[in-house]
Amino acid sequence: MKKGKIAIAPNGGSLMNPNKALWEKGDFTRIAASMRESGDALVERLSIARGLKVLDLGCGDGTTALPEARRGAEVLGVDISSNLVSAGNRRAKAEGLANIRFQEGDATDLRDLDDESFDLVVSIFGAMFAPRPFEVAKEMVRVARRGGRIVMGNWIPNDPTMVAQLLKISSAYTPPPPEGFISPMKWGVERDVIERFAGAGVPAENVLCDRDTFRFVYQGAPAAYVEEFERYYGPTMNAFEAAEKTGRSPELRNELVALFEHENTSADRNVTTIAATFLRVTVARG
């Protein structure tokens, strides 16, 4: 069975990969639209050279993958969500970019990709959400060539800025995760990052972790931006569905609006600009 597809449950029904189901829920392209500017700025710092072979893992609809291709890299975008893969391919076609393609895949098992086939592996707020983080690290290292790089952007647990707080608030309204669940936010903890790449054979001195800033720019007021997350962002949609069952959805909405208004730095009441801190991980593939 291909990873990320539908399996057969013991009762004869279908069983969707929960990670795939989460990111195919709603329409993440609506959120990604507010990430374009900062995605391009992040790629600008990656020293992309023409002809560089890049894997963008957990790429969504191309927030960083398309800027990589615009700078001349040969880019493969891989995401578990079929609708985001389709959206990425549409965006590439619309821009006339022949040096990029998007395909469906699972960050825990990149069996379709050859060993040491990419100069640069990038995953910005993508692979961190895949289960089995040690397998994710092994796969990223496996497909990166010797002398190449891996660059990750990961949200930081309990950080006071927007995304970490959004996910923290949302989790307070949802049922407890299943036994054995590993929080994706642990990818934002330096010691966990080092341990995971050590399991893939990378020495600690080859792993560099720095705090960085990502900015979301939305053409609308903070309350309208919260509505976008409520309607289109899988984790927040799940939180609202759970809160609705207990009559707490207004409480959740008020908490999120208060958060977005507090974090908004725009002087224009019709624009929301929010900075979020993340852990930027750079791995030198020895």
N, C-alpha and C positions, 0 to 999 in steps of 0.2 A: 504494500500500500504506500503510495506517495505521501510524504509528510505533509501535514496541513489539510488533507482531504477528509472526507467523511468516512468514518469507520462504522461497522455494524455492531450495535449494542447486543448484549446477551439476550434481550427480549425480542430481538429481531428488528428493532427500530434503528434509527440513525443516531450516531454520537459524534458531535462536532468537536474538533480540537478546541478547547476553551479559549486558548490564546488567539486562534484564528477568528473565533466567534466574536471575541471582544473587539478586535480591530476592524472587523467588517460591519460592526454595529454602527448605526448612524452614518455620518459622512465626515471623516477626519479631514478631508480636503478643505472644509469650511474653517477648521482651526488652523490648518497649515497655511492658509492664505495670510494669516497674521504673523507668520514666521519667516516669510520670504526674505525680507531685508536682512535680518540677522543671520539667516542661513547663508546668504551670499557673503556677508562679512566674515563669517567663520571660515568659509572655503578660501577666501582671499588670503588667509594666514597659513594655509596648508602648503604653499609653494607648489602649486600644481603646474607641471611642465607638459607641453604638448606631447602626446603619445604615451603618457603615464597610464598604466593599467590600474584601474580603480574598481574595487568592489564597495558599493554602498549598501550596507546591510541593515535591514529594518528601515528601508529608505522612504516609506510612505509614497507620496506622489512626486517626490523629487526635490524636497526642500534644499538638500545639499547636493544631490546627484546631478541635477540640471546645471547648477553653477560650476560643478566640476567639469561637465562636458563642454560648457561654454568656453572654458579655459583650455580646451584642447585635449583633455584626457579621454581615454577609451574607457567608458564607464558601463558597468553592469549593476543595475539596481535590483536588489532582492528583498521581497517583503512577503509576509505570510498572508496578507490580505489581497484577495483577487481583485476587489474593486479599486484598491489603491494602485495595484500594478497596472490595471487598465487605465486609470487616470494618469499615471506617470507616462505611459506610452503615448497617450493622447497629447499630453503637454510637449513631449519630445517631438512628435510629428508636427505639431503646430508651429514649433520653433525651427523646424527643418534641421534638427540635429540627427545626423546619421551615425554619430559616434557614441550613442547611448541606447541601451535597451533595458527594459524592466521584465523580470520574471518572478513567478511565485516560488517561494522556498522557505525553509525553516532554519533559523539560525543555529539550532541544536544539531542539525544534520544537513550539511551542504554536500551531500554525496554526489551531486551532479558537477561539482567544481573540482578541478585538478589541484593536486598539491603544488604549493609555491607558484601560483599562477597570477598573483597580483602584486604590484609594487606598493600599493596603499590600500588598506582596508579601513573604511570609515563607517562608524555607526553612531549617529547623533540621536539620542533618546529613542533608540530602536531596539537593538539586541538586548538592552537592559531588561526589557519586559518579557523576554523568552524564558521559559522554565529551564531547569538544569544548567545553571550558569557555568559550571566547570566544563560542560560539553560545549557551550558557546565559546568559551575562551580557547579550548582546544581547536575548534573549527576555524576560528579567526587566525590563529597561529599557523595552522596547517596550510591554509590557502595563501598566506602571505609569503612572498619570496624572502630568502635570506638577504639581509641588508635592507629590507623594506620596513614599512611602518604600519602600525595599527593606531587609529585615533578614535577614541570614544568620547561622547558627551553623555553624562549620567546625572540625573537629578539626585540631590543630597538629602538624606532623611533628616527630618526635623529642622531643615533650613527655614529661616523666617520669611523667605521670599515666596512668590506666588505659587509656582507649580508644586513645590513640596507641601505647602499649606493646603492647596486645592485637593491634593491626593489624601492628605491627612484628614481633612474635614470630611471628604467623601467616604473614607473608610469607616468613619464613626457612625455612618448611617446604613452600612451594608452588613450582612451576616458575616460571622468570622470565616476566614479562609479555611479550606480543607486541611486536614492534618498533613504535615510534610511540606506545606507551602513555603517557598522562600521569597521574601519580599524583593521586588525588583530594585527597591531603594538601596539595598546593600551594595549594588554596583556604585553607589556614591560614597562608599566608605573605603578609604585608601588601603587599609590592611586587608580587606576582603578582595579588592582588586588585585593586590600583589599576590595573595594566596591563590587566586584563581588562575592567574597567568603562570605562577610557579608550577601549578599542576599541569600546565601545558609545556613546561620545560623552559620558561623564560625567567632568568635570574632577576632578583628584585632591583638591581641597579639599572636594569633596562626598562623599568616602568617608572614613568614620571607622571605625577598627579598635581594639577594646579586648579585653583578655583577660577572660574571664568563667568562671564555674564552673557545671557541671551535675552534679547528684547522682543517682546510681542507688540505689534502695532495693529490696532483694530480701528476701522472707520466707524466708530459709534461710541456711545457712552458705556461706562462699566457695566451697568445693569443689562444692556443689550448684549454685551460680550458674554456675560454669565449665561444668558439665554442660549447663545450659540453652543456653549459647553453642555448645557442641559439637554439640548436637542440633538447634538452631533458627536460628542466625545464619549466613547464607550464607557470608561470608568465613571464619569459623572452621570451618564444616563442610567447606569446600574444603581448608583446611589439614589437618584431621584425615584426610580421605580420601587426601591426598597422603602424609601421614606414615605412614598405615597400610601403604601400599605398600612403604615402606622400613623398616618395623618400628620407627618412631620415635614412634608415637602416645603411648606412655606418657611419653616425654620431653617432648613438647608439652604434655600434660595437666599434668605436674608443674610446668613453667614457668608455665603460666597460673594454677594453684592458688597457687603462690608469689607471683605478681603480685597476685592478688585478695586474698590474706591480708595482704600488705604494705600494700595501699591501703585495706583495710577499717578504718573508724573506729568501727564500732558496738561498744558495750559488751555487747550482747546476742548471745550465741553463735548464736542462731536467726535473726538478722537481719544482712544484709550492707549496709553503707552505704559507697558509694565516690564520691568527688568526682573529676571529670575537668575539666581546663582546656580551653577552646575559644576560638576567635577570634570575637568578635561584631562583625559588619560591618553598619554602617548607612549606606545610600546615600540622599542627598537627590536626588530626581529633579527636575532643573531644567527 
